[in-house]
């Protein structure tokens, strides 16, 4: 399993956070992390709020609501 900052870097480069990456982040956040990883996670949160990074889970949820 990678580090939080590696997952964040990938999401920032692609502009997309997959469901698998979100699950990895949840798992990684349950253990002790160094300050660089926590800073990277906060950067990812900000990017998602600003729409710079799209979340696959949100897109799937939206599609599910539309098709219901």
C-alpha positions in Angstrom: 0.0 0.0 0.0 1.3 3.5 -0.9 1.6 6.6 1.2 -1.1 9.2 1.4 1.0 11.7 -0.5 1.5 9.2 -3.4 -2.3 8.8 -3.7 -2.8 12.5 -3.5 -0.1 13.2 -6.1 -1.8 10.8 -8.5 -5.2 12.3 -8.0 -3.8 15.8 -8.5 -2.0 14.8 -11.7 -5.1 13.1 -13.2 -7.7 15.3 -11.7 -9.6 12.2 -10.6 -9.9 10.2 -7.3 -11.0 6.7 -7.9 -13.1 4.7 -5.5 -10.1 2.3 -4.9 -7.9 5.3 -4.0 -10.5 6.6 -1.6 -10.6 3.2 0.1 -6.8 3.2 0.3 -6.9 6.7 1.8 -9.5 5.6 4.4 -7.3 2.7 5.4 -4.1 4.7 5.6 -5.8 7.5 7.6 -6.6 4.9 10.3 -2.9 4.6 11.2 -0.4 7.1 12.4 0.8 9.4 9.6 3.6 11.9 9.3 2.9 15.6 8.8 3.7 15.5 5.1 1.0 12.9 4.5 -1.6 14.9 6.5 -0.7 18.1 4.6 -1.1 16.2 1.3 -4.5 14.9 2.4 -5.6 18.4 3.3 -4.5 19.6 -0.1 -6.6 16.8 -1.7 -9.6 17.9 0.3 -9.2 21.5 -0.8 -8.8 20.4 -4.5 -11.9 18.3 -4.3 -13.9 21.1 -2.8 -12.7 23.5 -5.5 -13.5 21.0 -8.3 -9.9 20.5 -9.3 -10.2 16.8 -8.4 -13.3 14.9 -9.2 -14.4 11.9 -7.1 -15.5 8.8 -8.8 -17.7 7.9 -5.8 -19.7 11.1 -6.1 -20.1 10.7 -9.9 -21.4 7.1 -9.3 -23.8 8.3 -6.6 -25.1 11.0 -8.9 -25.7 8.6 -11.7 -27.4 6.2 -9.3 -29.8 9.0 -8.2 -30.6 9.9 -11.8 -31.3 6.4 -12.9 -33.6 5.7 -9.9 
